[in-house]
Amino acid sequence: MRFIYSLLKNFGCTKIMMSPSSRVHISVVGTGSPGTPKSVLICTDSTRYLINCGEGTQRILTEHKSKASKIQHVFFTRMSWRHLSGLLGIALTVRTAGVKRMFVHGPPSVVELMKLTRHFADANTTEVVQSDILQKPFLDSDFKITAFELDTKDTSLEPRAKRVHLDDTSQSQPIYAYLFQGLRLRNKLDPAKCVACGIPASVLHSPKIRQLVDGQPLVLDDGKTISPQDVTIRAPSPRNLLVLECPHESYIPTLQQADQLFAAIRSPREGDPEEPGGLVPGVTLAVHFVPPGLFESSAYQTFVARLDQCGQRAEEGEAEEAGGAQSCGVHHLVVDGSDARPVCPPVTGIYGQSVVLNTHFDPAVYPQLVDLCSVEAKPDLSAVEAFSRVVYAQPMLRYFLRPHSGFSTEHCVALDAQDLIQQAFDPLYVSQAEADTAFAEMRREIDVAIDKRTRGDVKSRLDDLDWPEFTFLGTASSSPSKYRNISAILVRLSPNDCILLDCAEGTLNQLYALHGAAETHRLLRGLRLVLITHMHADHHGGVITIARKVYDLTHNTAGLPVLAPPPFWKWVNSYTTFFGGENRVRLFPITRVYEAPDLASTAADGTDACDPIWRLRDTSEDLVFDWTKILSDLHLKVFFPSLSFDETNAMNIPVSVLAG
């Protein structure tokens, strides 16, 4: 039945309401620490509600088998690149899973941004539809969801028209809070009470009995009226969830003065005929998206104290059943992205592969990842109790709303090298001793093959060189998964200079996993150039994130040099339009700095008359001169073997070949 309902929802038939889900929980996707998005996922039996969708969300959800076919709603707490940079990947994933339509909630320009990806997305995405949640609450079979728009200029929470897009770090950008009010489960029929009240077996097994479950009295054939309270067990009260963001301390007064938000929390309008039945006041869990240190500040704690006054109260007989007095009140989940405390990684696939290759194949080629090297990197989860008042987020940390059992760390990732090795070999039915033998034989065969194929003088010269060093950050997968990742190659030219060949979504995350924050930041300070081979998202989706990070570290207003096909300019320019601020990319369109050869020209003897290599244009042009200087400073040459190419639709430039 839920499968049929899911199909109907995909085609817009949302008026058909099912019974609320019997299981509801919130799962942390990423904490916002280096290499992870700031995101949570609300899971019910039939639907997934994704809150924010930063870069890397697609891979995390895929590895943890989060049922992409159920992701039909994405809520954004702010029009921020950090929150939206993973949306294209999610749209591609859910399309593959069969979702025809995905609703986005919050900032009104998200759909317009997604339309701009159509010219380079190498596959169709699901249809992305902007909801009208800012005009009226959204209602489905599990929640009534109300959105509140707030900013530092105007504390009014009424929906407003389309706004000017401000800088990602602006202190006057609108933020969006969401109140998820759970719908009450239907009452359960007690067979023993039914028999005691004289309900015949024929009625018990007929559709009439549903009247009692739905809260309506039932009149028997003998005229006796059976009240629902006489034969049913009242379902536990539903639990409510509040999701909000405070990106800067300047927003705290706005949150403190959000009277309409607090009014909605305290008194749902059950008497309103348009309201669903069974709503209850209060909040059980508040999810706070905040920068490091803000939650602990005295000003924010004043807001938290007001929120604590709206804690959800258990109905009669529920306190003992759901964890006693500790289960009442507001529990706070803090997603602050702090690197001051150890954080679990959101994925294990990269660590499992790395430790196997490092241990059994070649530790020099496959170095140990940073999180596996550090004992301090392992967080202490023992302090997290089911009904702790305040818990700082860890990836895959869960909070169960229905049945109400609070926080759980059961699914949090704990890295242990031996466990990861065992998990890798168990499905293969191969022992570690057998693996050692197989890997040793493989290494021997590779060394023999290298000796046969490499002339001695060339090999000796290569052995004496420390640079360049190539690090493959992905496996050129168009869709990242547990064991595969996107296209990006880090080329270190010297201890202090490096370039990137392609830069897909998740490139920065891979650097953090391999090198840790300190070394990654050192490398990015020396990043001189990014080369994009073609305009598929799995080759350039991470450029803006990398460029933003480079600027944060260097404050170089000239921007990160990027050589890319001409359509990339439209995407970069659109980013500036939607998110404001200065452009952090210094773009060199390939066709403006290089000239394609005329492949149609032939010599008198019928052979090709031109060199099939693209040539630099006249250096008298400023753009070409600047590009030539970059190559000269790095002692590089870039060649383009010419293939069939239509300059009017320059989506795919021949792959760049690097020479020193």
ChimeraX attribute file (.defattr): number of C-alpha atoms within 10 A of each C-alpha:
attribute: neighborCount
match mode: 1-to-1
recipient: residues
	/A:1	6
	/A:2	13
	/A:3	9
	/A:4	8
	/A:5	15
	/A:6	19
	/A:7	14
	/A:8	14
	/A:9	18
	/A:10	17
	/A:11	11
	/A:12	12
	/A:13	12
	/A:14	14
	/A:15	11
	/A:16	11
	/A:17	12
	/A:18	13
	/A:19	13
	/A:20	20
	/A:21	20
	/A:22	13
	/A:23	14
	/A:24	22
	/A:25	19
	/A:26	24
	/A:27	23
	/A:28	23
	/A:29	30
	/A:30	32
	/A:31	28
	/A:32	25
	/A:33	22
	/A:34	19
	/A:35	22
	/A:36	25
	/A:37	28
	/A:38	25
	/A:39	23
	/A:40	27
	/A:41	24
	/A:42	21
	/A:43	22
	/A:44	19
	/A:45	14
	/A:46	20
	/A:47	22
	/A:48	21
	/A:49	19
	/A:50	22
	/A:51	24
	/A:52	29
	/A:53	28
	/A:54	26
	/A:55	31
	/A:56	27
	/A:57	28
	/A:58	26
	/A:59	25
	/A:60	25
	/A:61	20
	/A:62	18
	/A:63	16
	/A:64	16
	/A:65	11
	/A:66	15
	/A:67	14
	/A:68	21
	/A:69	19
	/A:70	21
	/A:71	25
	/A:72	24
	/A:73	19
	/A:74	22
	/A:75	24
	/A:76	24
	/A:77	25
	/A:78	23
	/A:79	24
	/A:80	22
	/A:81	20
	/A:82	18
	/A:83	22
	/A:84	21
	/A:85	23
	/A:86	23
	/A:87	23
	/A:88	23
	/A:89	26
	/A:90	26
	/A:91	25
	/A:92	20
	/A:93	23
	/A:94	22
	/A:95	20
	/A:96	16
	/A:97	15
	/A:98	14
	/A:99	24
	/A:100	20
	/A:101	21
	/A:102	22
	/A:103	18
	/A:104	26
	/A:105	24
	/A:106	25
	/A:107	23
	/A:108	18
	/A:109	16
	/A:110	19
	/A:111	17
	/A:112	14
	/A:113	18
	/A:114	17
	/A:115	11
	/A:116	14
	/A:117	16
	/A:118	13
	/A:119	14
	/A:120	18
	/A:121	17
	/A:122	14
	/A:123	13
	/A:124	11
	/A:125	23
	/A:126	22
	/A:127	17
	/A:128	22
	/A:129	16
	/A:130	18
	/A:131	20
	/A:132	16
	/A:133	18
	/A:134	21
	/A:135	14
	/A:136	12
	/A:137	17
	/A:138	16
	/A:139	19
	/A:140	19
	/A:141	19
	/A:142	24
	/A:143	23
	/A:144	18
	/A:145	19
	/A:146	20
	/A:147	27
	/A:148	23
	/A:149	23
	/A:150	22
	/A:151	21
	/A:152	17
	/A:153	12
	/A:154	11
	/A:155	18
	/A:156	17
	/A:157	18
	/A:158	12
	/A:159	15
	/A:160	11
	/A:161	8
	/A:162	9
	/A:163	11
	/A:164	13
	/A:165	19
	/A:166	19
	/A:167	19
	/A:168	17
	/A:169	14
	/A:170	15
	/A:171	16
	/A:172	17
	/A:173	21
	/A:174	22
	/A:175	22
	/A:176	23
	/A:177	25
	/A:178	25
	/A:179	22
	/A:180	23
	/A:181	26
	/A:182	26
	/A:183	24
	/A:184	24
	/A:185	18
	/A:186	18
	/A:187	18
	/A:188	15
	/A:189	20
	/A:190	12
	/A:191	14
	/A:192	10
	/A:193	14
	/A:194	18
	/A:195	13
	/A:196	10
	/A:197	15
	/A:198	11
	/A:199	20
	/A:200	12
	/A:201	11
	/A:202	9
	/A:203	13
	/A:204	15
	/A:205	10
	/A:206	9
	/A:207	8
	/A:208	14
	/A:209	18
	/A:210	16
	/A:211	14
	/A:212	21
	/A:213	19
	/A:214	13
	/A:215	15
	/A:216	14
	/A:217	17
	/A:218	18
	/A:219	14
	/A:220	14
	/A:221	10
	/A:222	6
	/A:223	8
	/A:224	12
	/A:225	12
	/A:226	18
	/A:227	16
	/A:228	20
	/A:229	15
	/A:230	15
	/A:231	22
	/A:232	20
	/A:233	15
	/A:234	16
	/A:235	13
	/A:236	20
	/A:237	21
	/A:238	24
	/A:239	27
	/A:240	26
	/A:241	23
	/A:242	22
	/A:243	20
	/A:244	22
	/A:245	21
	/A:246	23
	/A:247	22
	/A:248	14
	/A:249	16
	/A:250	13
	/A:251	22
	/A:252	20
	/A:253	16
	/A:254	19
	/A:255	23
	/A:256	19
	/A:257	13
	/A:258	17
	/A:259	14
	/A:260	14
	/A:261	20
	/A:262	17
	/A:263	13
	/A:264	15
	/A:265	23
	/A:266	17
	/A:267	12
	/A:268	18
	/A:269	15
	/A:270	14
	/A:271	9
	/A:272	9
	/A:273	8
	/A:274	8
	/A:275	13
	/A:276	19
	/A:277	14
	/A:278	16
	/A:279	21
	/A:280	23
	/A:281	21
	/A:282	27
	/A:283	26
	/A:284	24
	/A:285	26
	/A:286	22
	/A:287	21
	/A:288	21
	/A:289	24
	/A:290	21
	/A:291	18
	/A:292	17
	/A:293	11
	/A:294	18
	/A:295	20
	/A:296	10
	/A:297	10
	/A:298	10
	/A:299	14
	/A:300	18
	/A:301	14
	/A:302	14
	/A:303	17
	/A:304	18
	/A:305	11
	/A:306	12
	/A:307	19
	/A:308	18
	/A:309	14
	/A:310	18
	/A:311	22
	/A:312	24
	/A:313	20
	/A:314	20
	/A:315	10
	/A:316	9
	/A:317	10
	/A:318	17
	/A:319	15
	/A:320	12
	/A:321	12
	/A:322	18
	/A:323	15
	/A:324	13
	/A:325	13
	/A:326	16
	/A:327	25
	/A:328	19
	/A:329	21
	/A:330	27
	/A:331	25
	/A:332	21
	/A:333	24
	/A:334	20
	/A:335	27
	/A:336	22
	/A:337	25
	/A:338	18
	/A:339	13
	/A:340	9
	/A:341	13
	/A:342	16
	/A:343	27
	/A:344	24
	/A:345	24
	/A:346	26
	/A:347	24
	/A:348	19
	/A:349	16
	/A:350	17
	/A:351	24
	/A:352	22
	/A:353	16
	/A:354	21
	/A:355	23
	/A:356	23
	/A:357	19
	/A:358	16
	/A:359	15
	/A:360	17
	/A:361	18
	/A:362	14
	/A:363	14
	/A:364	9
	/A:365	10
	/A:366	17
	/A:367	16
	/A:368	20
	/A:369	18
	/A:370	15
	/A:371	22
	/A:372	17
	/A:373	11
	/A:374	9
	/A:375	11
	/A:376	12
	/A:377	17
	/A:378	18
	/A:379	15
	/A:380	13
	/A:381	16
	/A:382	7
	/A:383	8
	/A:384	16
	/A:385	14
	/A:386	19
	/A:387	23
	/A:388	16
	/A:389	16
	/A:390	15
	/A:391	19
	/A:392	17
	/A:393	27
	/A:394	29
	/A:395	27
	/A:396	26
	/A:397	25
	/A:398	25
	/A:399	23
	/A:400	20
	/A:401	24
	/A:402	19
	/A:403	14
	/A:404	22
	/A:405	16
	/A:406	23
	/A:407	22
	/A:408	18
	/A:409	17
	/A:410	11
	/A:411	13
	/A:412	20
	/A:413	19
	/A:414	19
	/A:415	20
	/A:416	15
	/A:417	18
	/A:418	12
	/A:419	11
	/A:420	19
	/A:421	20
	/A:422	15
	/A:423	12
	/A:424	18
	/A:425	14
	/A:426	11
	/A:427	8
	/A:428	8
	/A:429	8
	/A:430	12
	/A:431	11
	/A:432	16
	/A:433	10
	/A:434	10
	/A:435	15
	/A:436	14
	/A:437	11
	/A:438	13
	/A:439	16
	/A:440	15
	/A:441	12
	/A:442	13
	/A:443	13
	/A:444	10
	/A:445	11
	/A:446	12
	/A:447	11
	/A:448	11
	/A:449	11
	/A:450	11
	/A:451	11
	/A:452	10
	/A:453	9
	/A:454	11
	/A:455	10
	/A:456	11
	/A:457	9
	/A:458	9
	/A:459	13
	/A:460	11
	/A:461	9
	/A:462	11
	/A:463	9
	/A:464	8
	/A:465	9
	/A:466	11
	/A:467	12
	/A:468	15
	/A:469	13
	/A:470	15
	/A:471	16
	/A:472	15
	/A:473	24
	/A:474	19
	/A:475	14
	/A:476	18
	/A:477	14
	/A:478	18
	/A:479	16
	/A:480	24
	/A:481	20
	/A:482	18
	/A:483	16
	/A:484	17
	/A:485	24
	/A:486	28
	/A:487	25
	/A:488	29
	/A:489	22
	/A:490	22
	/A:491	18
	/A:492	20
	/A:493	21
	/A:494	13
	/A:495	12
	/A:496	13
	/A:497	18
	/A:498	22
	/A:499	22
	/A:500	22
	/A:501	24
	/A:502	27
	/A:503	29
	/A:504	29
	/A:505	32
	/A:506	32
	/A:507	29
	/A:508	24
	/A:509	21
	/A:510	21
	/A:511	21
	/A:512	21
	/A:513	20
	/A:514	21
	/A:515	18
	/A:516	17
	/A:517	18
	/A:518	9
	/A:519	13
	/A:520	19
	/A:521	19
	/A:522	15
	/A:523	21
	/A:524	22
	/A:525	20
	/A:526	19
	/A:527	23
	/A:528	21
	/A:529	19
	/A:530	26
	/A:531	27
	/A:532	26
	/A:533	22
	/A:534	23
	/A:535	22
	/A:536	19
	/A:537	22
	/A:538	26
	/A:539	24
	/A:540	26
	/A:541	25
	/A:542	24
	/A:543	26
	/A:544	22
	/A:545	20
	/A:546	24
	/A:547	22
	/A:548	17
	/A:549	17
	/A:550	24
	/A:551	18
	/A:552	13
	/A:553	13
	/A:554	13
	/A:555	13
	/A:556	12
	/A:557	12
	/A:558	12
	/A:559	18
	/A:560	23
	/A:561	21
	/A:562	24
	/A:563	23
	/A:564	25
	/A:565	25
	/A:566	23
	/A:567	17
	/A:568	23
	/A:569	16
	/A:570	12
	/A:571	17
	/A:572	17
	/A:573	13
	/A:574	15
	/A:575	18
	/A:576	16
	/A:577	17
	/A:578	20
	/A:579	19
	/A:580	17
	/A:581	15
	/A:582	13
	/A:583	20
	/A:584	25
	/A:585	23
	/A:586	17
	/A:587	21
	/A:588	22
	/A:589	17
	/A:590	22
	/A:591	18
	/A:592	14
	/A:593	22
	/A:594	18
	/A:595	15
	/A:596	21
	/A:597	18
	/A:598	14
	/A:599	15
	/A:600	8
	/A:601	12
	/A:602	12
	/A:603	9
	/A:604	8
	/A:605	7
	/A:606	8
	/A:607	9
	/A:608	14
	/A:609	15
	/A:610	13
	/A:611	13
	/A:612	15
	/A:613	15
	/A:614	20
	/A:615	15
	/A:616	19
	/A:617	16
	/A:618	13
	/A:619	14
	/A:620	9
	/A:621	11
	/A:622	11
	/A:623	16
	/A:624	18
	/A:625	15
	/A:626	16
	/A:627	18
	/A:628	16
	/A:629	12
	/A:630	15
	/A:631	15
	/A:632	11
	/A:633	9
	/A:634	16
	/A:635	11
	/A:636	14
	/A:637	12
	/A:638	14
	/A:639	17
	/A:640	19
	/A:641	15
	/A:642	17
	/A:643	15
	/A:644	9
	/A:645	15
	/A:646	11
	/A:647	13
	/A:648	7
	/A:649	10
	/A:650	16
	/A:651	20
	/A:652	21
	/A:653	23
	/A:654	17
	/A:655	16
	/A:656	18
	/A:657	13
	/A:658	12
	/A:659	9
	/A:660	10
